[in-house]
Amino acid sequence: MVKIFHMKKLALFVLALFTIGFVQAQTKKSKNMKKKILFVVTSHDKKGDTGENTGYYLGEVSHPWEVLHKAGYEIDFVSPKGGTPPVDGFDLKDPVNREFWENKEYKNKIDHSLKPSEINPGDYSTIFYAGGHGAMWDFADHTELSAIASKIYENGGIVAAVCHGPAGLVNIKLNNGKYLVDGKKINAFTNEEEAEVKLTNVVPFLLEDKLKERGAKFEKSGLWQNHVVTDQRVITGQNPQSAKSLGKAILKELNN
């Protein structure tokens, strides 16, 4: 009888441990899954005075979207002006671009992007700034978007950006008065890449230089190389080639 009693006691103990572990895993999963991800896209459609069109770079939206959407996350879109944002890098030979463009739900979402005033930061686990040259003109000085990103970060969320998207990070300040990027490893479209596309004297500032001014520990690889860095819930990618890896880095951070 004593042996049976101890066996039952052991079984109950093992069951209790299993239940606790399961509940903790489910709680962590639901905590991450209940919060949406916010993609920021530019409203700006011209490269300075060149007359050349620009906008958000399609692959820098579609490739992170594919990773995060397939992982079960809901994504919203916001732009400085709201409504239908201009698009650049429109290449439907890229199957991921095509998948995004032909997804009726998400095509409708991006074509009816929200205004910053319509965003509740508490609804989001992550804010991601997509690139495209347009971002250089309307991300950095948009105080409303910066405030949204700051609140998401201060709530324990993730701030991410790729290519020219980190223009949205340069003026984000935290409650301690410091710039978000200060002291963190950051990367973005490099001075060399800007020179390669012959827009050094067209963009309002050089992104690499501005991030360094804000105290970022700027990292970079060679031209058009995939480079993503994560530092204290800030995730940045260098160029369009880094977009999918950035999506994977966001997902990894969400699952930590």
Contacts in CASP RR format, 6 or more apart in sequence:
PFRMAT RR
TARGET T0000
AUTHOR 0000-0000-0000
METHOD contacts of the structure
MODEL  1
MVKIFHMKKLALFVLALFTIGFVQAQTKKSKNMKKKILFVVTSHDKKGDT
GENTGYYLGEVSHPWEVLHKAGYEIDFVSPKGGTPPVDGFDLKDPVNREF
WENKEYKNKIDHSLKPSEINPGDYSTIFYAGGHGAMWDFADHTELSAIAS
KIYENGGIVAAVCHGPAGLVNIKLNNGKYLVDGKKINAFTNEEEAEVKLT
NVVPFLLEDKLKERGAKFEKSGLWQNHVVTDQRVITGQNPQSAKSLGKAI
LKELNN
32 125 0 8 1.000
32 254 0 8 1.000
32 255 0 8 1.000
33 72 0 8 1.000
33 73 0 8 1.000
35 122 0 8 1.000
35 123 0 8 1.000
35 124 0 8 1.000
35 125 0 8 1.000
35 126 0 8 1.000
36 73 0 8 1.000
36 74 0 8 1.000
36 75 0 8 1.000
36 76 0 8 1.000
36 123 0 8 1.000
36 124 0 8 1.000
36 125 0 8 1.000
37 68 0 8 1.000
37 73 0 8 1.000
37 74 0 8 1.000
37 75 0 8 1.000
37 76 0 8 1.000
37 124 0 8 1.000
37 125 0 8 1.000
37 126 0 8 1.000
37 127 0 8 1.000
37 128 0 8 1.000
37 250 0 8 1.000
38 75 0 8 1.000
38 76 0 8 1.000
38 77 0 8 1.000
38 78 0 8 1.000
38 119 0 8 1.000
38 124 0 8 1.000
38 126 0 8 1.000
38 127 0 8 1.000
38 128 0 8 1.000
38 148 0 8 1.000
38 152 0 8 1.000
39 61 0 8 1.000
39 64 0 8 1.000
39 65 0 8 1.000
39 75 0 8 1.000
39 76 0 8 1.000
39 77 0 8 1.000
39 78 0 8 1.000
39 110 0 8 1.000
39 128 0 8 1.000
39 130 0 8 1.000
40 77 0 8 1.000
40 78 0 8 1.000
40 79 0 8 1.000
40 127 0 8 1.000
40 128 0 8 1.000
40 129 0 8 1.000
40 130 0 8 1.000
40 139 0 8 1.000
40 145 0 8 1.000
40 165 0 8 1.000
40 168 0 8 1.000
41 55 0 8 1.000
41 56 0 8 1.000
41 61 0 8 1.000
41 77 0 8 1.000
41 78 0 8 1.000
41 79 0 8 1.000
41 85 0 8 1.000
41 110 0 8 1.000
41 113 0 8 1.000
41 130 0 8 1.000
41 131 0 8 1.000
42 54 0 8 1.000
42 55 0 8 1.000
42 56 0 8 1.000
42 79 0 8 1.000
42 80 0 8 1.000
42 85 0 8 1.000
42 86 0 8 1.000
42 130 0 8 1.000
42 131 0 8 1.000
42 132 0 8 1.000
42 134 0 8 1.000
42 135 0 8 1.000
42 137 0 8 1.000
42 138 0 8 1.000
42 139 0 8 1.000
43 79 0 8 1.000
43 80 0 8 1.000
43 81 0 8 1.000
43 82 0 8 1.000
43 85 0 8 1.000
43 86 0 8 1.000
43 138 0 8 1.000
44 54 0 8 1.000
44 55 0 8 1.000
44 80 0 8 1.000
44 86 0 8 1.000
44 134 0 8 1.000
44 135 0 8 1.000
44 136 0 8 1.000
44 137 0 8 1.000
44 138 0 8 1.000
45 53 0 8 1.000
45 54 0 8 1.000
45 55 0 8 1.000
45 86 0 8 1.000
45 134 0 8 1.000
46 52 0 8 1.000
46 53 0 8 1.000
46 54 0 8 1.000
47 53 0 8 1.000
47 54 0 8 1.000
47 133 0 8 1.000
47 134 0 8 1.000
47 199 0 8 1.000
47 202 0 8 1.000
48 137 0 8 1.000
48 202 0 8 1.000
49 202 0 8 1.000
50 202 0 8 1.000
53 86 0 8 1.000
53 88 0 8 1.000
54 86 0 8 1.000
54 88 0 8 1.000
54 132 0 8 1.000
54 133 0 8 1.000
54 134 0 8 1.000
55 85 0 8 1.000
55 86 0 8 1.000
55 87 0 8 1.000
55 88 0 8 1.000
55 132 0 8 1.000
55 133 0 8 1.000
55 134 0 8 1.000
55 135 0 8 1.000
56 85 0 8 1.000
56 86 0 8 1.000
56 87 0 8 1.000
56 88 0 8 1.000
56 130 0 8 1.000
56 131 0 8 1.000
56 132 0 8 1.000
56 134 0 8 1.000
56 135 0 8 1.000
57 88 0 8 1.000
57 89 0 8 1.000
57 130 0 8 1.000
57 131 0 8 1.000
57 132 0 8 1.000
57 163 0 8 1.000
57 164 0 8 1.000
57 240 0 8 1.000
58 87 0 8 1.000
58 88 0 8 1.000
58 89 0 8 1.000
58 90 0 8 1.000
58 91 0 8 1.000
58 94 0 8 1.000
58 97 0 8 1.000
58 100 0 8 1.000
58 101 0 8 1.000
59 89 0 8 1.000
59 91 0 8 1.000
59 94 0 8 1.000
59 96 0 8 1.000
59 97 0 8 1.000
59 100 0 8 1.000
59 240 0 8 1.000
59 243 0 8 1.000
60 130 0 8 1.000
60 131 0 8 1.000
60 132 0 8 1.000
60 162 0 8 1.000
60 163 0 8 1.000
60 165 0 8 1.000
60 240 0 8 1.000
60 243 0 8 1.000
61 100 0 8 1.000
61 110 0 8 1.000
61 130 0 8 1.000
62 94 0 8 1.000
62 96 0 8 1.000
62 97 0 8 1.000
62 99 0 8 1.000
62 100 0 8 1.000
62 101 0 8 1.000
62 243 0 8 1.000
63 96 0 8 1.000
63 243 0 8 1.000
63 244 0 8 1.000
63 246 0 8 1.000
63 247 0 8 1.000
64 128 0 8 1.000
64 130 0 8 1.000
64 162 0 8 1.000
64 243 0 8 1.000
64 244 0 8 1.000
64 246 0 8 1.000
64 247 0 8 1.000
64 250 0 8 1.000
65 75 0 8 1.000
65 100 0 8 1.000
65 106 0 8 1.000
66 96 0 8 1.000
66 99 0 8 1.000
66 100 0 8 1.000
66 244 0 8 1.000
67 244 0 8 1.000
67 247 0 8 1.000
67 248 0 8 1.000
67 250 0 8 1.000
67 251 0 8 1.000
68 75 0 8 1.000
68 247 0 8 1.000
68 250 0 8 1.000
68 251 0 8 1.000
69 75 0 8 1.000
69 106 0 8 1.000
71 251 0 8 1.000
73 254 0 8 1.000
75 106 0 8 1.000
75 109 0 8 1.000
76 109 0 8 1.000
76 114 0 8 1.000
76 119 0 8 1.000
76 124 0 8 1.000
77 85 0 8 1.000
77 109 0 8 1.000
77 110 0 8 1.000
77 113 0 8 1.000
77 114 0 8 1.000
78 113 0 8 1.000
78 114 0 8 1.000
78 115 0 8 1.000
78 116 0 8 1.000
78 118 0 8 1.000
78 119 0 8 1.000
78 145 0 8 1.000
78 148 0 8 1.000
79 85 0 8 1.000
79 113 0 8 1.000
79 114 0 8 1.000
79 115 0 8 1.000
80 116 0 8 1.000
80 138 0 8 1.000
80 139 0 8 1.000
80 142 0 8 1.000
80 145 0 8 1.000
81 115 0 8 1.000
82 113 0 8 1.000
82 114 0 8 1.000
82 115 0 8 1.000
83 111 0 8 1.000
83 112 0 8 1.000
83 113 0 8 1.000
83 115 0 8 1.000
84 111 0 8 1.000
84 112 0 8 1.000
84 113 0 8 1.000
85 110 0 8 1.000
85 113 0 8 1.000
86 134 0 8 1.000
88 132 0 8 1.000
88 133 0 8 1.000
88 134 0 8 1.000
90 97 0 8 1.000
91 97 0 8 1.000
92 98 0 8 1.000
92 101 0 8 1.000
96 244 0 8 1.000
100 106 0 8 1.000
100 107 0 8 1.000
101 107 0 8 1.000
116 142 0 8 1.000
116 144 0 8 1.000
116 145 0 8 1.000
116 148 0 8 1.000
117 144 0 8 1.000
119 148 0 8 1.000
121 148 0 8 1.000
121 151 0 8 1.000
121 152 0 8 1.000
121 155 0 8 1.000
122 151 0 8 1.000
122 152 0 8 1.000
122 155 0 8 1.000
124 152 0 8 1.000
124 157 0 8 1.000
125 152 0 8 1.000
125 157 0 8 1.000
125 158 0 8 1.000
125 254 0 8 1.000
126 152 0 8 1.000
126 157 0 8 1.000
126 158 0 8 1.000
126 159 0 8 1.000
126 160 0 8 1.000
126 250 0 8 1.000
126 254 0 8 1.000
127 148 0 8 1.000
127 149 0 8 1.000
127 152 0 8 1.000
127 158 0 8 1.000
127 159 0 8 1.000
127 160 0 8 1.000
128 160 0 8 1.000
128 161 0 8 1.000
128 162 0 8 1.000
128 246 0 8 1.000
128 250 0 8 1.000
129 135 0 8 1.000
129 139 0 8 1.000
129 160 0 8 1.000
129 161 0 8 1.000
129 162 0 8 1.000
129 165 0 8 1.000
129 166 0 8 1.000
129 167 0 8 1.000
129 168 0 8 1.000
129 169 0 8 1.000
130 161 0 8 1.000
130 162 0 8 1.000
130 163 0 8 1.000
130 165 0 8 1.000
131 161 0 8 1.000
131 162 0 8 1.000
131 163 0 8 1.000
131 164 0 8 1.000
131 165 0 8 1.000
132 163 0 8 1.000
132 164 0 8 1.000
132 165 0 8 1.000
133 164 0 8 1.000
133 199 0 8 1.000
133 203 0 8 1.000
134 164 0 8 1.000
135 164 0 8 1.000
135 165 0 8 1.000
135 167 0 8 1.000
135 168 0 8 1.000
136 164 0 8 1.000
136 167 0 8 1.000
136 203 0 8 1.000
136 204 0 8 1.000
136 205 0 8 1.000
136 207 0 8 1.000
137 204 0 8 1.000
139 145 0 8 1.000
139 164 0 8 1.000
139 165 0 8 1.000
139 167 0 8 1.000
139 168 0 8 1.000
140 167 0 8 1.000
140 168 0 8 1.000
140 170 0 8 1.000
140 171 0 8 1.000
140 205 0 8 1.000
140 210 0 8 1.000
141 171 0 8 1.000
142 168 0 8 1.000
143 171 0 8 1.000
145 168 0 8 1.000
146 168 0 8 1.000
146 171 0 8 1.000
146 172 0 8 1.000
146 173 0 8 1.000
149 159 0 8 1.000
149 168 0 8 1.000
149 169 0 8 1.000
149 172 0 8 1.000
149 180 0 8 1.000
150 172 0 8 1.000
150 173 0 8 1.000
150 174 0 8 1.000
150 175 0 8 1.000
150 180 0 8 1.000
152 158 0 8 1.000
152 159 0 8 1.000
153 159 0 8 1.000
153 172 0 8 1.000
153 174 0 8 1.000
153 180 0 8 1.000
153 233 0 8 1.000
153 234 0 8 1.000
154 174 0 8 1.000
154 175 0 8 1.000
156 233 0 8 1.000
157 233 0 8 1.000
158 233 0 8 1.000
158 234 0 8 1.000
158 235 0 8 1.000
158 250 0 8 1.000
158 253 0 8 1.000
158 254 0 8 1.000
159 169 0 8 1.000
159 172 0 8 1.000
159 180 0 8 1.000
159 233 0 8 1.000
159 234 0 8 1.000
159 235 0 8 1.000
160 234 0 8 1.000
160 235 0 8 1.000
160 236 0 8 1.000
160 246 0 8 1.000
160 247 0 8 1.000
160 249 0 8 1.000
160 250 0 8 1.000
161 167 0 8 1.000
161 168 0 8 1.000
161 169 0 8 1.000
161 188 0 8 1.000
161 235 0 8 1.000
161 236 0 8 1.000
161 237 0 8 1.000
162 236 0 8 1.000
162 237 0 8 1.000
162 238 0 8 1.000
162 239 0 8 1.000
162 240 0 8 1.000
162 242 0 8 1.000
162 243 0 8 1.000
162 246 0 8 1.000
163 188 0 8 1.000
163 189 0 8 1.000
163 237 0 8 1.000
163 238 0 8 1.000
163 239 0 8 1.000
163 240 0 8 1.000
163 242 0 8 1.000
163 243 0 8 1.000
164 188 0 8 1.000
164 189 0 8 1.000
164 207 0 8 1.000
165 188 0 8 1.000
166 181 0 8 1.000
166 186 0 8 1.000
166 187 0 8 1.000
166 188 0 8 1.000
166 189 0 8 1.000
166 207 0 8 1.000
166 211 0 8 1.000
166 236 0 8 1.000
166 237 0 8 1.000
167 188 0 8 1.000
167 207 0 8 1.000
167 210 0 8 1.000
169 180 0 8 1.000
169 181 0 8 1.000
169 186 0 8 1.000
169 211 0 8 1.000
169 234 0 8 1.000
169 236 0 8 1.000
170 179 0 8 1.000
170 181 0 8 1.000
170 207 0 8 1.000
170 210 0 8 1.000
170 211 0 8 1.000
170 214 0 8 1.000
171 179 0 8 1.000
172 179 0 8 1.000
172 180 0 8 1.000
172 181 0 8 1.000
173 179 0 8 1.000
173 180 0 8 1.000
174 180 0 8 1.000
179 214 0 8 1.000
179 215 0 8 1.000
180 234 0 8 1.000
181 211 0 8 1.000
181 214 0 8 1.000
181 215 0 8 1.000
181 216 0 8 1.000
181 234 0 8 1.000
182 214 0 8 1.000
182 215 0 8 1.000
182 216 0 8 1.000
183 215 0 8 1.000
183 216 0 8 1.000
183 217 0 8 1.000
184 216 0 8 1.000
184 217 0 8 1.000
184 231 0 8 1.000
184 232 0 8 1.000
184 234 0 8 1.000
185 216 0 8 1.000
185 217 0 8 1.000
185 219 0 8 1.000
185 229 0 8 1.000
185 231 0 8 1.000
186 211 0 8 1.000
186 216 0 8 1.000
186 217 0 8 1.000
186 218 0 8 1.000
186 219 0 8 1.000
186 229 0 8 1.000
186 231 0 8 1.000
186 234 0 8 1.000
186 236 0 8 1.000
187 218 0 8 1.000
187 219 0 8 1.000
187 220 0 8 1.000
187 227 0 8 1.000
187 228 0 8 1.000
187 229 0 8 1.000
187 236 0 8 1.000
187 237 0 8 1.000
187 238 0 8 1.000
188 207 0 8 1.000
188 208 0 8 1.000
188 211 0 8 1.000
188 218 0 8 1.000
188 236 0 8 1.000
188 237 0 8 1.000
188 238 0 8 1.000
189 207 0 8 1.000
189 208 0 8 1.000
189 238 0 8 1.000
189 239 0 8 1.000
190 208 0 8 1.000
190 220 0 8 1.000
190 222 0 8 1.000
190 223 0 8 1.000
190 238 0 8 1.000
191 200 0 8 1.000
191 206 0 8 1.000
191 208 0 8 1.000
191 209 0 8 1.000
192 220 0 8 1.000
192 222 0 8 1.000
192 223 0 8 1.000
193 223 0 8 1.000
193 224 0 8 1.000
193 238 0 8 1.000
193 239 0 8 1.000
194 200 0 8 1.000
194 203 0 8 1.000
194 206 0 8 1.000
194 207 0 8 1.000
194 208 0 8 1.000
196 223 0 8 1.000
200 206 0 8 1.000
208 218 0 8 1.000
208 220 0 8 1.000
211 218 0 8 1.000
212 218 0 8 1.000
217 231 0 8 1.000
219 227 0 8 1.000
219 229 0 8 1.000
220 227 0 8 1.000
220 238 0 8 1.000
221 227 0 8 1.000
221 238 0 8 1.000
224 239 0 8 1.000
224 241 0 8 1.000
225 238 0 8 1.000
225 239 0 8 1.000
225 241 0 8 1.000
226 238 0 8 1.000
226 239 0 8 1.000
226 241 0 8 1.000
226 242 0 8 1.000
226 245 0 8 1.000
227 237 0 8 1.000
227 238 0 8 1.000
227 239 0 8 1.000
227 242 0 8 1.000
228 235 0 8 1.000
228 236 0 8 1.000
228 237 0 8 1.000
228 238 0 8 1.000
228 242 0 8 1.000
228 245 0 8 1.000
228 246 0 8 1.000
228 249 0 8 1.000
229 235 0 8 1.000
229 236 0 8 1.000
229 237 0 8 1.000
230 249 0 8 1.000
230 252 0 8 1.000
230 253 0 8 1.000
233 253 0 8 1.000
235 246 0 8 1.000
235 249 0 8 1.000
235 250 0 8 1.000
235 253 0 8 1.000
236 246 0 8 1.000
237 243 0 8 1.000
237 245 0 8 1.000
237 246 0 8 1.000
END
